Amino acid sequence: MKRRLQKMNRLCFLLLVFCGSTLSASAQKNFKYKAPLQKIDSTGFYRIALQPALVAKAKANLSDIRVADARGNFVPYIQAGSLPQKSQKSFLVFPEIANHAAADTGTTFTIENKTGLALNRLWIRLQNTAVKRKVSLLGSDDLSQWFAIQEDIPLQEAVQNSEGTYLQSLFFPASNYRYLKILVNDKNKSPVRFLQAGVYTEYVSAAQAYTPVTPVKVVRADSNRATYVDIRLNDHYQVNRLHFNISAPKYYKRAVSVYQFVNSGKELISEAELSSVKTPDLLIAAKSNHLLIEISNGDNPPLSIGEVTAFQSDEYLISYLEAKQHYQLLAGDSLAVAPEYDLKFFTDSIKDNIPAIKHAAVVKNDAYKVKATEEKPDRTPLIWAAIVAALGLLLFLTLKMTKEVKKKEGLE
């Protein structure tokens, strides 16, 4: 009798393992692309560098990127910009700009970047809260026309402390707008309270790192007192910096408008200037395969523009990986939302200068390809039904055999 019970337990256990592995594989089926990670020799935290080819396949806010192990289980990670600064002695607070009108979509917090430098990280101090909210970051140079920088950034919940406030960093594509607006998606909900926002001066002085985006095809045309530079890329890359090789004239200062082409047409994403007294760079936040730069010449001769180079600001994920294991990155799920892992509460355990690793070439995800071509039905509900049935069967047999054993022992 006991052997029979043990066999049934093994059978149910194997069924549960099979269903679990099937669900892990099912979780990957919505991701169109994958990229194997470099294998590591020791267990610990690693910075995973996201190459432009992978970022191009992901959503603009990178919310659909996942780290998966060999079994298909998702591995927790945080974005590198979420790491806390070790020192708080040189925190530069940006002045708050009074809001004259309430936003239709929720709470707003507007500040002025007086450093004049390009930023890709902003620290905000909030009153302790345990609610879940998402924010969008916008930029402007005149407090009138606002441009999107990053959307759907999750606000972290406060960790346990006795101060009543907490800090969170917002990580976004490098931008040099004079004004920044944090827009909270809390319409018809109680607002969260922002206390201040700013940056660490050590961070501001550090140079932003970029990775080239190639190839870049450029077509230039001069028309109606303006120069149009048409830029084509072979994928929807994230572009955060454009460098222009300008050879003439010696002195110039031209207003520039930057447009990106999306499904709905052309949209203005930035207004800036090119000047001979500054590096001929434009810092933008674009996610497109087609950009248009309009340079206003006025009565001046057109600029002599040679090569145009596009760059993506360096993007990293930080994850705890096991040695000798196979990992891969997944991307390309338009319906995915940003994951919320417990790891965000343990950033103080991550040391400085952790090793960086890269991923291999981006390829199509075989699991997604099978789903797309064969159009197999989603069997996830059946798998869960099988798990419930297995647990019910195991419980029923256990109770039945326990009664039989007790009954037999009573007869003896």
C-alpha positions as CSV (number, residue, x, y, z in Angstrom):
1,M,0.0,0.0,0.0
2,K,2.8,2.4,1.0
3,R,4.7,1.6,-2.3
4,R,1.6,2.4,-4.2
5,L,1.3,5.7,-2.5
6,Q,4.9,6.5,-3.2
7,K,4.4,5.8,-6.9
8,M,1.4,8.0,-7.1
9,N,3.4,10.8,-5.4
10,R,6.2,10.5,-7.9
11,L,3.8,10.5,-10.8
12,C,2.1,13.7,-9.6
13,F,5.5,15.3,-8.9
14,L,6.6,14.6,-12.5
15,L,3.4,16.0,-13.8
16,L,3.9,19.2,-11.8
17,V,7.5,19.5,-13.1
18,F,6.3,19.0,-16.7
19,C,3.6,21.6,-16.3
20,G,6.0,24.0,-14.7
21,S,8.6,23.7,-17.5
22,T,5.8,24.1,-20.1
23,L,4.6,27.3,-18.4
24,S,8.2,28.7,-18.4
25,A,8.4,28.0,-22.1
26,S,5.0,29.5,-22.6
27,A,6.1,32.7,-20.9
28,Q,8.7,33.3,-23.6
29,K,6.4,32.8,-26.6
30,N,5.3,36.5,-26.8
31,F,8.9,37.7,-27.2
32,K,10.0,38.0,-30.9
33,Y,13.7,38.2,-30.3
34,K,16.4,36.8,-28.1
35,A,20.2,37.3,-27.6
36,P,22.4,34.9,-25.6
37,L,24.4,36.3,-22.8
38,Q,28.1,35.9,-22.3
39,K,28.8,33.0,-20.0
40,I,30.3,33.9,-16.6
41,D,32.8,32.0,-14.5
42,S,31.8,33.2,-11.0
43,T,28.4,33.9,-9.3
44,G,27.5,37.5,-8.5
45,F,26.1,40.8,-9.8
46,Y,26.8,41.8,-13.4
47,R,26.1,44.8,-15.5
48,I,24.5,43.7,-18.8
49,A,25.3,46.1,-21.6
50,L,22.3,46.5,-24.0
51,Q,23.6,46.9,-27.5
52,P,21.7,49.1,-30.0
53,A,20.5,46.1,-32.0
54,L,18.6,44.8,-29.0
55,V,17.3,48.1,-27.8
56,A,16.0,48.7,-31.4
57,K,13.8,45.5,-31.0
58,A,12.4,46.6,-27.6
59,K,9.8,49.1,-26.6
60,A,10.9,52.8,-26.1
61,N,10.9,52.4,-22.3
62,L,12.6,49.0,-22.4
63,S,9.7,47.5,-20.4
64,D,9.6,44.3,-22.5
65,I,13.2,43.2,-21.9
66,R,13.6,40.1,-19.8
67,V,16.6,38.1,-18.5
68,A,15.8,34.3,-18.8
69,D,17.8,31.3,-17.6
70,A,18.2,27.9,-19.4
71,R,14.8,26.7,-18.1
72,G,13.0,29.8,-19.3
73,N,12.5,31.3,-15.9
74,F,12.8,35.1,-15.7
75,V,15.7,36.4,-13.6
76,P,15.2,39.6,-11.6
77,Y,17.1,42.8,-12.7
78,I,17.2,46.5,-12.2
79,Q,18.2,49.3,-14.5
80,A,21.7,50.7,-13.8
81,G,20.2,54.1,-13.1
82,S,18.4,52.7,-10.0
83,L,21.6,52.3,-8.1
84,P,21.9,54.7,-5.1
85,Q,24.7,57.2,-4.8
86,K,27.2,56.3,-2.0
87,S,27.5,60.0,-0.9
88,Q,24.8,62.5,-0.4
89,K,27.1,65.5,0.5
90,S,27.0,67.1,-3.0
91,F,23.4,66.8,-3.9
92,L,22.3,69.7,-6.2
93,V,18.6,70.6,-5.8
94,F,16.9,72.0,-8.9
95,P,14.4,74.8,-8.1
96,E,10.8,73.9,-8.5
97,I,8.7,75.9,-11.0
98,A,5.2,76.7,-9.8
99,N,2.4,75.0,-11.8
100,H,-0.1,77.6,-12.9
101,A,-2.6,75.0,-14.1
102,A,-3.3,71.4,-13.1
103,A,-2.7,68.7,-15.7
104,D,-5.7,66.8,-17.0
105,T,-3.9,63.4,-16.5
106,G,-2.6,63.8,-13.0
107,T,0.0,65.4,-10.6
108,T,2.9,67.4,-12.1
109,F,6.2,68.4,-10.6
110,T,8.2,70.9,-12.7
111,I,11.9,71.8,-12.1
112,E,14.6,73.8,-13.8
113,N,17.9,72.2,-14.8
114,K,20.3,75.1,-14.0
115,T,23.4,73.1,-14.8
116,G,22.9,73.5,-18.6
117,L,24.3,70.0,-19.0
118,A,22.7,66.9,-20.6
119,L,21.3,64.6,-18.0
120,N,20.2,61.0,-18.1
121,R,19.4,60.5,-14.4
122,L,17.3,62.5,-12.0
123,W,16.9,61.9,-8.3
124,I,13.6,62.7,-6.7
125,R,12.7,62.8,-3.0
126,L,9.1,61.8,-2.1
127,Q,7.1,61.6,1.1
128,N,6.9,57.9,2.1
129,T,4.3,56.0,0.1
130,A,3.4,52.4,-0.6
131,V,1.1,53.0,-3.6
132,K,1.9,52.0,-7.2
133,R,2.1,54.8,-9.7
134,K,3.8,55.4,-13.1
135,V,5.3,58.7,-14.2
136,S,6.3,60.3,-17.5
137,L,9.2,62.7,-18.0
138,L,8.9,65.7,-20.3
139,G,11.3,68.4,-21.4
140,S,11.0,72.0,-22.5
141,D,13.1,75.1,-23.1
142,D,10.3,77.6,-22.8
143,L,7.7,76.1,-20.4
144,S,5.2,76.2,-23.3
145,Q,6.0,73.4,-25.7
146,W,6.8,70.1,-24.0
147,F,8.4,67.0,-25.5
148,A,8.3,63.4,-24.3
149,I,11.6,62.0,-22.9
150,Q,10.5,58.8,-21.2
151,E,7.1,57.2,-20.4
152,D,5.7,54.7,-17.9
153,I,8.5,54.9,-15.4
154,P,7.3,53.0,-12.2
155,L,7.6,54.8,-8.9
156,Q,9.2,52.6,-6.3
157,E,7.5,52.0,-2.9
158,A,9.2,53.4,0.1
159,V,11.5,51.0,2.0
160,Q,11.1,50.9,5.8
161,N,12.8,53.9,7.4
162,S,12.2,56.4,10.2
163,E,12.9,59.5,8.1
164,G,9.4,59.8,6.5
165,T,10.9,60.4,3.0
166,Y,12.9,58.4,0.4
167,L,14.9,58.9,-2.7
168,Q,14.3,57.3,-6.1
169,S,16.3,57.8,-9.4
170,L,14.7,58.2,-12.8
171,F,16.8,56.9,-15.6
172,F,16.1,58.2,-19.1
173,P,17.8,59.0,-22.5
174,A,20.2,61.9,-22.2
175,S,18.5,65.3,-22.6
176,N,19.6,68.9,-22.1
177,Y,16.2,70.6,-21.8
178,R,16.2,73.6,-19.4
179,Y,12.9,72.5,-17.8
180,L,11.8,69.0,-16.8
181,K,8.3,68.0,-15.8
182,I,7.4,64.8,-14.0
183,L,3.8,63.8,-14.8
184,V,2.2,61.3,-12.5
185,N,-0.6,59.1,-13.9
186,D,-2.8,59.4,-10.8
187,K,-6.0,60.9,-12.2
188,N,-9.0,60.3,-9.9
189,K,-6.5,59.0,-7.3
190,S,-4.9,60.5,-4.3
191,P,-1.7,62.3,-5.4
192,V,1.8,61.4,-4.3
193,R,3.9,64.2,-2.7
194,F,7.2,65.3,-4.4
195,L,9.5,67.2,-2.1
196,Q,12.5,68.0,-4.3
197,A,14.5,66.8,-7.3
198,G,18.1,67.1,-8.3
199,V,21.4,65.5,-9.2
200,Y,24.7,64.6,-7.6
201,T,27.5,66.9,-8.7
202,E,29.9,64.0,-9.1
203,Y,27.5,62.4,-11.5
204,V,26.9,65.7,-13.4
205,S,30.6,66.1,-14.0
206,A,31.0,62.6,-15.4
207,A,30.9,62.2,-19.1
208,Q,27.9,60.4,-20.6
209,A,29.0,57.3,-22.6
210,Y,27.5,56.5,-26.0
211,T,27.6,53.6,-28.4
212,P,27.5,54.3,-32.2
213,V,24.5,53.3,-34.2
214,T,25.4,52.1,-37.7
215,P,24.9,52.2,-40.6
216,V,23.5,55.8,-41.1
217,K,22.3,56.9,-44.5
218,V,22.2,60.7,-45.0
219,V,20.6,62.8,-47.7
220,R,20.9,66.6,-47.6
221,A,18.9,69.2,-49.4
222,D,19.0,73.1,-49.3
223,S,15.6,74.8,-49.9
224,N,13.8,78.0,-49.0
225,R,16.5,79.4,-46.6
226,A,16.8,76.1,-44.8
227,T,18.8,72.9,-44.9
228,Y,17.1,69.5,-44.6
229,V,19.2,66.5,-43.4
230,D,17.3,63.3,-43.9
231,I,18.7,60.4,-41.8
232,R,17.7,56.8,-42.4
233,L,18.6,53.8,-40.1
234,N,18.0,50.2,-40.8
235,D,16.0,49.6,-37.7
236,H,14.1,51.6,-35.0
237,Y,17.1,52.5,-33.0
238,Q,17.2,54.5,-29.9
239,V,19.1,57.7,-30.8
240,N,20.3,60.0,-28.1
241,R,23.0,62.0,-29.8
242,L,23.7,63.2,-33.4
243,H,27.2,64.5,-34.3
244,F,27.6,66.7,-37.3
245,N,30.9,67.1,-39.1
246,I,30.7,70.8,-40.1
247,S,33.6,72.3,-42.0
248,A,32.3,75.8,-42.9
249,P,31.6,78.6,-42.3
250,K,34.0,79.4,-39.5
251,Y,31.3,81.2,-37.4
252,Y,27.6,80.1,-37.3
253,K,24.7,79.8,-35.0
254,R,21.6,78.1,-36.5
255,A,18.2,77.1,-35.0
256,V,17.5,73.4,-35.5
257,S,14.3,71.4,-35.4
258,V,14.4,67.6,-35.1
259,Y,11.6,65.4,-36.3
260,Q,11.1,61.6,-36.1
261,F,8.8,59.6,-38.3
262,V,6.4,57.2,-36.6
263,N,3.3,55.3,-37.7
264,S,1.1,58.4,-37.4
265,G,3.5,60.6,-39.4
266,K,6.2,63.2,-38.6
267,E,6.4,64.6,-35.1
268,L,8.6,67.3,-33.6
269,I,10.8,65.9,-30.8
270,S,13.3,68.6,-30.1
271,E,14.3,72.2,-30.8
272,A,17.9,73.2,-30.3
273,E,20.8,75.0,-32.1
274,L,24.1,74.3,-33.8
275,S,26.8,76.8,-32.9
276,S,30.5,77.2,-33.8
277,V,31.3,77.9,-30.1
278,K,30.0,74.4,-29.0
279,T,30.5,70.9,-30.1
280,P,28.3,70.2,-33.1
281,D,26.1,67.7,-31.3
282,L,22.3,67.4,-30.9
283,L,21.1,65.6,-27.8
284,I,17.7,64.0,-28.4
285,A,15.4,61.2,-27.3
286,A,14.3,59.4,-30.5
287,K,13.2,55.8,-31.2
288,S,12.8,55.6,-35.0
289,N,14.4,54.5,-38.3
290,H,13.8,57.9,-39.9
291,L,14.8,61.3,-38.6
292,L,14.7,64.7,-40.3
293,I,16.8,67.7,-39.2
294,E,15.7,71.1,-40.3
295,I,18.4,73.8,-40.0
296,S,17.2,77.4,-40.4
297,N,19.8,79.4,-42.4
298,G,18.1,82.7,-42.7
299,D,20.2,85.0,-45.0
300,N,23.3,82.9,-44.3
301,P,24.9,80.4,-46.6
302,P,24.1,76.7,-45.8
303,L,26.4,74.8,-43.5
304,S,29.0,72.5,-45.1
305,I,28.0,69.2,-43.5
306,G,30.0,66.0,-44.0
307,E,29.4,62.8,-42.1
308,V,26.5,62.6,-39.6
309,T,27.0,60.0,-36.8
310,A,24.2,58.6,-34.5
311,F,24.7,57.4,-31.0
312,Q,22.7,55.6,-28.3
313,S,23.4,56.4,-24.7
314,D,24.8,53.3,-22.9
315,E,22.1,51.2,-21.3
316,Y,22.7,48.6,-18.6
317,L,20.7,46.1,-16.6
318,I,22.1,44.7,-13.3
319,S,21.3,41.2,-12.4
320,Y,22.5,38.4,-10.0
321,L,23.7,35.6,-12.2
322,E,25.0,32.1,-11.4
323,A,28.3,30.8,-12.7
324,K,28.4,28.4,-15.7
325,Q,24.7,28.9,-16.5
326,H,23.1,29.8,-19.8
327,Y,21.2,33.1,-19.9
328,Q,19.6,35.1,-22.6
329,L,17.8,38.4,-23.1
330,L,14.3,38.5,-24.5
331,A,12.6,41.5,-26.2
332,G,9.9,42.4,-28.6
333,D,6.6,42.0,-26.7
334,S,4.4,45.0,-27.4
335,L,2.0,44.1,-24.6
336,A,4.6,43.6,-21.9
337,V,4.8,45.9,-18.9
338,A,7.8,46.8,-16.8
339,P,8.5,44.0,-14.2
340,E,8.7,44.8,-10.5
341,Y,11.3,42.7,-8.7
342,D,12.2,42.6,-5.0
343,L,15.8,43.3,-6.1
344,K,15.0,47.0,-6.2
345,F,14.8,47.0,-2.3
346,F,18.4,45.6,-2.1
347,T,20.4,48.0,-4.2
348,D,22.7,48.8,-1.3
349,S,24.0,45.2,-1.6
350,I,25.4,46.0,-5.1
351,K,29.0,47.1,-5.0
352,D,30.7,49.7,-7.2
353,N,32.5,48.6,-10.4
354,I,30.7,45.3,-10.8
355,P,31.9,43.5,-14.0
356,A,30.1,44.2,-17.3
357,I,29.1,41.5,-19.8
358,K,27.7,41.7,-23.3
359,H,25.1,39.7,-25.2
360,A,25.6,38.0,-28.6
361,A,23.8,38.9,-31.8
362,V,20.1,39.4,-31.7
363,V,18.1,36.6,-33.5
364,K,14.5,35.6,-33.8
365,N,13.0,33.7,-30.9
366,D,12.2,30.2,-32.1
367,A,9.3,29.8,-29.6
368,Y,7.6,32.9,-31.0
369,K,8.3,31.8,-34.6
370,V,6.5,28.5,-34.0
371,K,3.5,30.3,-32.5
372,A,3.3,32.7,-35.4
373,T,3.6,30.2,-38.2
374,E,1.6,27.3,-36.8
375,E,-0.9,29.5,-35.0
376,K,-1.2,26.9,-32.2
377,P,-3.9,27.7,-29.6
378,D,-2.9,28.9,-26.2
379,R,-2.9,25.9,-23.9
380,T,-2.0,27.8,-20.7
381,P,-5.5,27.4,-19.1
382,L,-5.4,23.6,-19.8
383,I,-2.0,23.4,-18.2
384,W,-3.2,25.1,-15.1
385,A,-6.3,22.8,-15.1
386,A,-3.9,19.9,-15.2
387,I,-1.9,21.2,-12.3
388,V,-5.1,21.6,-10.2
389,A,-6.3,18.2,-11.2
390,A,-2.9,16.6,-10.3
391,L,-3.0,18.3,-6.9
392,G,-6.6,17.2,-6.3
393,L,-5.8,13.6,-7.4
394,L,-2.8,13.6,-5.1
395,L,-4.8,14.8,-2.1
396,F,-7.6,12.3,-2.8
397,L,-5.3,9.3,-3.1
398,T,-3.4,10.4,0.0
399,L,-6.5,10.6,2.1
400,K,-8.0,7.4,0.7
401,M,-4.8,5.4,1.3
402,T,-4.3,6.9,4.7
403,K,-7.8,5.7,5.7
404,E,-7.1,2.2,4.2
405,V,-3.9,1.9,6.1
406,K,-5.6,3.0,9.4
407,K,-8.5,0.5,8.7
408,K,-6.0,-2.3,8.0
409,E,-4.0,-1.5,11.2
410,G,-7.3,-1.5,13.2
411,L,-8.2,-5.0,11.9
412,E,-4.8,-6.3,12.9
